[in-house]
Amino acid sequence: MKKTQLGSRDLLITGGGCPVEVFCRLRPPKDNHNDQQTDNSSSCIKVASSKELVLYSSENAKNGQIRESRYDFSHILTDNISQSAAFKELALPLLDDLIQGKNSVLFTYGITGSGKTYTMMGPLNNPGLIPRSFDVIFNSVGPYLGKKYLLRSDRQNSYEIQSEADILLERQRRELQMARSGNNQRFKNLESSTPRTLDTTSLWNPQLNENCSYFVFVTFVEIYNNYIYDLFDDDILNKAPQSKQLREDNRGRPYIKDVKEVEVRTSEEAIDLLNMGLKRRRIAHTQLNTESSRSHSVLSMRLVQFQTDIPPTSLTKDDLTVSTIHLVDLAGSERVNRAKTVGERVKEASNINASLMVLRQCFEILRENQAQSTSKMVPYRESKLTSFFKSYFDGEGRIRMILCVNPTVDGYEEIQHALKFGELTKDVLVPRSLPPPPPPPPILPKTTTRAAVLRDIDNQQQQNVQAVLFTEFKILQICLCLHSAQALISPFPPLEYSLLDGVGDDEAILNLQEHLRRRIEERHRLNMLVQEQQEFLRKFTFELVSDYDSTISNHDDLSKENEQQTKTVRHLQTRIKLLEKSQNDLYKTANQIERENKVLKTQIDERNIEIKSLKSERRKDKNDFENKMKVKLNEIEQHYINDIKNKENQMRELERQHDDKLNIIRSMAASNNITNEQFLIPVNSASSHTNPEILTEHVYQNQNQNQQQQYHRVEMIISHNNNNNNNNNNNNSPTLNLTSRRRPNTPHTPNTEPMNIENGSGHAVVAHPRQQHRRSRSLSEIWLEHRPLGTVQTETLLQPKFHKKVCTQQAPAKEEIVRTTKYVLTHQNLDAQGEIVTDFVKGDVLASSTGGVNVIFNDVERLTCTSPPNPLMLHKRCQSEERNMQETNTQSLSSRQGPAVAPKRFRM
Ligand SMILES: Nc1ncnc2c1ncn2[C@@H]1O[C@H](COP(=O)(O)OP(=O)(O)OP(=O)(O)O)[C@@H](O)[C@H]1O
């Protein structure tokens, strides 16, 4: 395939720009397994001439054809060319430019494993372009290096001139830094085992090398994943590396902010630094290269020079000539599937490929703009790499590219791609370097007071030296003048005495007179001159003396100041010592604290273990206690359950009794012809049968009220009046003698006469002798008293007294019941002894929801009379104090002698 020439060459011819020089370097093919060189038959590249090569494709499977393409370059370096020869061809001209104050950039571009790093760095015994460049630069300018630290980078592509004091301080600072970091030692240790091959070439530039002072500065950065990292930054050893920012100076030239720029004085020093940076550079093992660079590295060497006839004190930035060479080892483009990269390597590879793609695009667009006279925007800013070298595309300096090629067959497509790019780049023109624009107004450097003082002293000394020189010059001038004066006096012409005897003596005498006269005049003139000069010399001497005096006094002042400064320095040194001592003390204290911390930590650990064991014990105790509690609770629960069951049984029994009673009452209430028998309520109080003397009455509160029961105990004592007291009643009939247990302060109410009542069988029945009514509990209640015909009027104990009542002898009608709130039915019967038993059955009248009326029976009071064999005192006791109070207030029961009749009262 024959490629076409583009018209960019025309531009070169007309002087529109300088072409990018592209060199192709072929790597010797190697056996992949044992790194042995193989014969050239496996190579897909054939070198056609010193500028042209032919690329062959592998055999096409379909048609068996082999494709062929040709590529032109500035020069082709075959695989057998040595590193030294390659250096001379590729880098030496750029170093020559450097010394002449011109800038340049040299890229190595190629597929991974094609020999870029080998070309740039090379092994120690066969160094590449960068170590050789250092060698050559120091071989050339080494003898003319300026005073170290006289220049200091302003970190914006320029340099500041430092005073003596600043130099001293800088030196001290650097020495201290070196001592602290131990860099010296580390640099010496690097690669010290293998001897390095030196390049002895030196460049000769007769115009400059003897009349200039030179300074060499180096920076080394890598662009990794589109971030810039400083490889000289010692901080990256201790902490995570910080990326650096790209800025532009006031001339629009990019620079890396805060990058470390190191002044180097020897090639060894530079190479030690280089090795240190290389160790920090990111490399990784891939399928195609055991030490594949994962970043673009940029080593920049700056040469600063100025004419030595400019005195250092009047040296300014404008007097400096700064030139730079950038040696760029680009990371290799790689196909992920071929390099078999995974994980982080894939990300790196894509970043590398992306930045190389931007570089390609920049060159392509530049070429297009030049070929078609368009002005498409060049995408410099899309990657850090192109942003950094933007000014070079705009004409800052020369651009060279070394296209490294590994001519193995299986990489055919990638090689073709790279070769195409190289050829394309070769056609790009960059504008010629323009003279730098006038510098901006100088910014006075900020100096310390001490530095300013020292600079003043410098200036003064300089002035003194100038004055002395001037004096010497004047003296020399005077001497010359005197000398010339003496020279002017011509010697006497030889006196020929013989002439006096001759004829022409007069003439001779006249001549002699004339000669003498002239000599006298001349002497006179010279005397005048000498006097003048003497006068001048005298004045000058006076001036000198006065100058000397002033110099002496200045000197004294300076000496004093010097002494002062020396004192200050001593004082500072003492302070430094003290500070160092205190620092040591602090270190000791810190160590002590650290030790104590350790002890405390151990103690804390022990305590923690103790706490843990205590906690586990407590947990165990708690579990034991909980188990015991559970057992106990179960026991208590069982006990209460049994209790409750017993109570329930009791309750059921009581309920049953209550139901029996209610049934009886209901049947009584239902019947209009109430007979005495029907109202007989079985009294099943055992005590009333077994011990008739003591009747125990249980008073039940209404069971309907929440089914709760309260028991009030009332004792009634029945006694015979003939046995017990002096009562006048002599008959044998029993007498009711009710005694209530009074409260101590309750007034005693005397008994009244008993009332005799005849019952149906002819017995005299003794009713209660006195009507004692229990007061109705509520004045608002209206009672319906149903007292059937034939009922004996008892008017006796505990008979309720109703304030509002309606009496009826017949079964009441509904209308009558509706008007009342309470209902009481009086029922009488005779017991076995023929005594009247009176029951008061009481109930609440309640309106029903259907408009009817219900009577709920809830209380039965029974009055009975018994005849006990012995008279008993009747007592009534109230167990509940509250109840007692009520009873005491409502009733006044007194014991009395009377018939042996004892009313018995029940309440349900
Ligand atoms: N001209 C050469 N002569 C001898 N050996 C070479 C040459 N060029 C490269 N090599 C060898 O090839 C191998 C790969 O070279 P190198 O590391 O320089 O490749 P690279 O292009 O920098 O790769 P990457 O882009 O992955 O960093 C190295 O072992 C190197 O020694």
Ligand as a Chemical Component Dictionary entry (heavy atoms), coordinates in Angstrom:
data_LIG
# 
_chem_comp.id                   LIG 
_chem_comp.type                 NON-POLYMER 
_chem_comp.pdbx_formal_charge   0 
_chem_comp.three_letter_code    LIG 
# 
loop_
_chem_comp_atom.comp_id 
_chem_comp_atom.atom_id 
_chem_comp_atom.alt_atom_id 
_chem_comp_atom.type_symbol 
_chem_comp_atom.charge 
_chem_comp_atom.model_Cartn_x 
_chem_comp_atom.model_Cartn_y 
_chem_comp_atom.model_Cartn_z 
_chem_comp_atom.pdbx_ordinal 
LIG N1  N1  N 0 16.116 -2.371 21.957 1  
LIG C1  C1  C 0 16.017 -3.332 22.884 2  
LIG N2  N2  N 0 17.024 -4.193 23.071 3  
LIG C2  C2  C 0 16.926 -5.158 23.980 4  
LIG N3  N3  N 0 15.859 -5.364 24.779 5  
LIG C3  C3  C 0 14.829 -4.549 24.645 6  
LIG C4  C4  C 0 14.832 -3.496 23.698 7  
LIG N4  N4  N 0 13.678 -2.862 23.771 8  
LIG C5  C5  C 0 12.967 -3.469 24.746 9  
LIG N5  N5  N 0 13.659 -4.475 25.257 10 
LIG C6  C6  C 0 13.181 -5.374 26.325 11 
LIG O1  O1  O 0 11.779 -5.561 26.184 12 
LIG C7  C7  C 0 11.138 -5.618 27.412 13 
LIG C8  C8  C 0 10.005 -4.599 27.436 14 
LIG O2  O2  O 0 10.530 -3.355 27.252 15 
LIG P1  P1  P 0 9.987  -2.068 27.977 16 
LIG O3  O3  O 0 9.656  -2.340 29.371 17 
LIG O4  O4  O 0 10.905 -0.954 27.716 18 
LIG O5  O5  O 0 8.630  -1.876 27.212 19 
LIG P2  P2  P 0 7.626  -0.655 27.298 20 
LIG O6  O6  O 0 7.274  -0.229 25.948 21 
LIG O7  O7  O 0 8.130  0.379  28.207 22 
LIG O8  O8  O 0 6.365  -1.356 27.947 23 
LIG P3  P3  P 0 5.209  -0.684 28.763 24 
LIG O9  O9  O 0 4.502  0.281  27.912 25 
LIG O10 O10 O 0 4.316  -1.802 29.160 26 
LIG O11 O11 O 0 5.841  -0.047 29.925 27 
LIG C9  C9  C 0 12.167 -5.330 28.479 28 
LIG O12 O12 O 0 12.540 -6.539 29.066 29 
LIG C10 C10 C 0 13.321 -4.767 27.713 30 
LIG O13 O13 O 0 14.560 -5.125 28.308 31 
# 
loop_
_chem_comp_bond.comp_id 
_chem_comp_bond.atom_id_1 
_chem_comp_bond.atom_id_2 
_chem_comp_bond.value_order 
_chem_comp_bond.pdbx_ordinal 
LIG N1  C1  SING 1  
LIG C1  N2  SING 2  
LIG C1  C4  DOUB 3  
LIG N2  C2  DOUB 4  
LIG C2  N3  SING 5  
LIG N3  C3  DOUB 6  
LIG C3  C4  SING 7  
LIG C3  N5  SING 8  
LIG C4  N4  SING 9  
LIG N4  C5  DOUB 10 
LIG C5  N5  SING 11 
LIG N5  C6  SING 12 
LIG C6  O1  SING 13 
LIG C6  C10 SING 14 
LIG O1  C7  SING 15 
LIG C7  C8  SING 16 
LIG C7  C9  SING 17 
LIG C8  O2  SING 18 
LIG O2  P1  SING 19 
LIG P1  O3  DOUB 20 
LIG P1  O4  SING 21 
LIG P1  O5  SING 22 
LIG O5  P2  SING 23 
LIG P2  O6  DOUB 24 
LIG P2  O7  SING 25 
LIG P2  O8  SING 26 
LIG O8  P3  SING 27 
LIG P3  O9  DOUB 28 
LIG P3  O10 SING 29 
LIG P3  O11 SING 30 
LIG C9  O12 SING 31 
LIG C9  C10 SING 32 
LIG C10 O13 SING 33 
# 
